[in-house]
């Protein structure tokens, strides 16, 4: 086809919002990489997660022309009418959803598109929401939802965007082996920030950077620190939006009770991520599940090594000397990894840091994600 295809993207939060983390980065990278090949239209909310007020100085409930896409920031009271008007009056070549459970930005528009459009190209990226660790949170509610949607055929006709083989299995487990799935890795647009920091034996600066929710498992990280900090000089800097206040209060109480050298530094805006992460020796992230883990990729581009769980696509880290990935059921493996990092001298640590830069560059080139994403969108044409 001669014209550029039009792609309508639904996502609960988008820039200038940032608290939602990975999905925002995933969609932003798609748009930045492929805006020359597609016309992108993004429908999103008028505020960041849990913010009581909408973005300042941002027109609402209308299309805004950006350099690489058009976007509409919708207020809760006018959201439904705007989406209905857009779907009823405009035909798009692809409808791309970035949530599984979102009523306003997936379920409602998905239902309307199926009802009003003939043979629409529908793609849903569940963004790790079907991972085993993710399904453990609000497990009963999610089980009922998945059972009802599968039995009713609600998602019939959709193509699922899985970012790796594990997510393919997760989708098949939820919706059956005959489900239409395309496996395409996340696009990672990297910019290396080479920066050396001091490292001596007997000193370790760890950083936890993620949303503060049970899924990201900060409490587990603090327990590891508590088991080691009495005899070792280890600090933990904590960055991220507090999405679960009760969970954070539990974590903070644990910090205070055990006099841990752990400090919460608040939310980290995107433009400061690399300049902050590059000042720490290792990222500590014992997550329950990561579909991709943009923060992991960002840590690597900043030269920050990894001490993470095996519940991410980033595996066999010890072999390539950028860090360690351990089973959550084996906290002793996490402790050993932290102690190995603690005992590193400057020469050894500099080698790990250099390996981080090399690995993320090679991994990005190997995945060929840009061309595969383009193919996913063009498949029908």
N, C-alpha and C positions, 0 to 999 in steps of 0.2 A: 504494500500500500504506500502511496506517495505522501499522504499527510501524516503528521505525528499523531499517534494514538493518544487519546485522553484518558487519564487514570484518576479516578476519584478515590482518595485515601481517607479512611476514617480512623482517627486515633484520639483517645481520651484527652491527652495532654501533648502539647508541642511547644517549641520555642516561642516566646522567651521562657516558658516553663522548663524546668530541668529536674524536679524532684523525682519524677517517674523513672529517670535513669535510662536503662537500656533501650526500650522501645522508641523513645524520642531519638536517640542516637542512630538506631537502625533505620528509621524512616528518613532522617536527615541525610544519612550517607547514601541512601538510594536516590534521593532527589539530587544531591550534589553530583553524584556520579553519572546520572542518566537524564538530566534535564535537557540535553541536546537531542535526545531520542524520543522523549515523551513530554506531553503537557500534563503537569501534575496539579491537581486541585485537592487541597487538604481541608477537611472539616474537623474541627477540634473544639474544646471548651474554652471559655473566656478567662480561665484562671488556672493556676497551678494546683497540685494536689493539696486539699485541705485549706486552701487560702479562702478567706471569707469574702474577699473583694476581687473584682476582675482586674486584668492588667491595666495599668495606667497608660493614657495617651494611645489607646488602641481602639480603632473603630470596631464596633460589634455588629454581628448579624448582617454582614455584607461581605462581598468578596473584596479582598485586598490584593493588589498586584505587587508581588515581590520579584526579585531579579530572576529567580529560577522556578517559581511556582506561584499559584494563587492560593489564598488561604482565607477561611472564614472562622472567626472566633465567635462561638455561639453562647448566648446567655441561657440559663436554664428555662426561663419562661418563654423564649422564642425559638429554642432549639428545634423542637419537633416540627413546627410550622416551616422553618427554613429548610430542614432536611426534606420534608415532604414536597415542598415547592421545587427544590433542586432536582429531586428524583423524577417527579412528574413532568418537568418541563425540559430536561436535558438528558441526552443519551451519552453515556460514557462507554469507552471500549473495555475498561477493566474497573472493577470495584474491589478495593483492597482494604481489608479490615485487620486491625492490629490488636485485637483482644478476643477472647472467647466468651467471656461472661458479661461484658458491658452492655447494659440494656440500651442506653441512648446512642452509643457509637458502634454497636455491632448488631444486637438482636433486633431492635426496632427497624433500623434502615435495611437490614438484611431481609427481613420479612416483607417490607414494602417493595423492595427491588424484585424479589421473586414473584410477587403478586402482580406487578405492573409491567415488567420487562419481559420480552420474549428471548429466551435462551441467553441470559446475561453471563458474562465471564466474572465469576465470583471467586476471590481468593481470600482465605483467612490465614493469618499468621498467628498461631496461638501464643507465641513468645514464651515458651517454656511452661505455660499454665497447665499442661497435661503431664509434666514431669512427676515422678514418684514423690519427690520431696514437696513439690508444690501442692499435690493432691492431699497431703497429710494435713494441711491447714484448712479448716472448715470442711473436713472430709465428708461428713454426711450430706451437707448441702450440695457439694459438688457431685457426689455420687448420684443423688436424685436428679440433678440437672442433666448429667451425662446420660443417665438411663432414659429419661423422658425424651431428650432430643434424639437419641438413637432410635428408640422405638417408634417415635412419631415421624421420623425421616426429616426432621426440621432442616438439617444441613445437607439434604440431598441436592446434588448439582454443584456443590462447592469443590474447589481444589484447595488442598491444605498446603501451606508453605512450611516445610520442615527445614531446619537449618543444619541438621546432622542426622546420622543413622539412628541415634538413640531417640530423637524426636519422632522419626518415622515410626518406630516401634511404639512409642507412647500414643500416637494418633491411631494406629491400627488397633491397639489394645482398647482404646475408648470407642472407636466407631467401626471396627471390623477390617479385615484384611483386604476387602475389595474397595476400600476408600481411595479416592483419587488424591495422590500426594506427590508433590514435586520437592525434591531435596536440593536446596540451594543455600550455601553458607551466607552468613551475614557479610555485607560489604564493610570492610574496615579501611577507612581513609586515614592513614597514619602519618604522623609527622614526628620524627624522632627528636627527642630533646636530650642530647648527650651532655651529661653533667656528672662530674666525679665528686663524691663526698668521702669524708674520713671514716675509716672503719678499723677498729682495733679489737684484739681478742678481749673478751669480757665486757663487751658493750654492744647493745642491739637496740635500734629504733624501729619499731613495728608501726604499721598504720592499718587501720580498718576504715575502708571507705565504701559505704553502701547505705541503702535505705535501712533504717533501724526498725526491723520487723523480725518476728520469729524465724521467717524463712532465711534471712541472712545470717542468723545464728551468732550474734555478738556475745550472748551470754556464754556460749561454749568457748569462745575466744578468751573471755575474761576468766573462766575457770582454768584454762591452760596457763594463763598469766599468773594466777594465784598459786598454782602448783609449783611454779618456777621462780617467782620474783623474790622470795625470801633469801635465796642464796645467789641470785644473779641480777645484774644491772640491766633490766629490760624495761623499756617504756612502750606504751601503746597510745598512739594518737587516734582519736575517733572522729570521723567526718561522716555526715549524712543527714538526711531529713528524718525527723522522728515521726514515723507514720503510726506507730502503735505506742501511745503514751504510757500505758500500763506496763508494757514490755520494757520500755526505756527506764521507768522508775525501778523496776526489778533489777535491771543491769546497774543502774546508778547506786542503788542500795548495796549491791554486791561490791562495787568499787569502794564505797565508803567503809563498809564493814571490814574489808580485808586490807584497807590502806594501800590499794594498788596504785602503781605509777601509770595510771590511765586517765586521760583527760578528753572530754568532749569539746571539739572546736567548732561545732555548728555545721551549717550547710556549706558546701563547696560549690561555687558557681563554675560553669563549664570552662570559662576562659582561664581559670586559675588551677585547674586540675593537674596538669603536667608540672607546673612550677612548684606545686606543693608536694606531689608524690615523689618527685626526684630528690627530695631532701630526706627520704626514709630508706632504710636498708631493704625491708621486705614488706609486702602486703600480706596481712593475715586475714583470710576470708574462708572460714569453715562453713560455707553456704550449704543449705539443704538442696538447692538446685539452681543451676544457671543454664539457660538455653544457649547463651553465647558467653556473656560476661564481658561487656564493653569495658568495665573498670579493670579487668584483668589485662586486656589489650592495652589500655591506657597506662597501666602500671609498667608494662614491658617497654612501651615507647619512652617512658621516663627513666628507664634503667632500674626500676624497683623490682627486686626479685619476688617470687611467689611462694607463699606457704598457704595452700588452699586444700579444699576437700576434693574428693574424686567425683563429685557431682557436677562437673563442668566438662566441656569438650577439651579442656587443656590438661593433657595427661602426659605421663612419663617425663615429668619435668626434671627429675634427678638425673636422668640419662643425658640430657642436653645441658645440664648445669645452669638452670635458671631458677631453680627452687625445688619444691617438693609438693606432691599431691598425695593425700592420705585419706583413708577410710574414717568416717566419723565414728564408727564403732571401735576404732583403735586410737584412743586419745594418746596412748604412749608413743605412737608414730608421729603425731603432731609435736609432742614434747621433744622427741629426738630431733626432729627437723629444726625446731626453734633453737635447741642447744647447738646443733651444727652451725647454724647461722651466727649464734652468739660467739662461738669459738673462732670464727673466721678472722684472719688477719687481712691487712690491706691488699696484699697481692692476690690472695684467693678471691676476696670480694670484688676486686676490680675485674677479674676474669668473669665472674658471674654477671656483673653489670654489663660488660661488653657482649656477653652471650645474649642478654635480654634484647639488645638492639638488633643483633643479627637474626635472632630467632623470629621476632615479630615481623621483620622485613621479609624474610623467606616464607613465612607462613602466609602472609598476605598475598604474595605473588603466586604461591602454590594453589591457593583456593580458587582463583579465577572467578571470584564472586560477581564481579561486574557483568561479565558476559553471560553468566548463568542467570542472573536476575533479569537481564534484558530478554533472554530467551523465554523465561517464565512468563513475562508480560506479553510477548509477541506470539506465543505458542499457537494461538488460534488464527493468526492472520496469514 
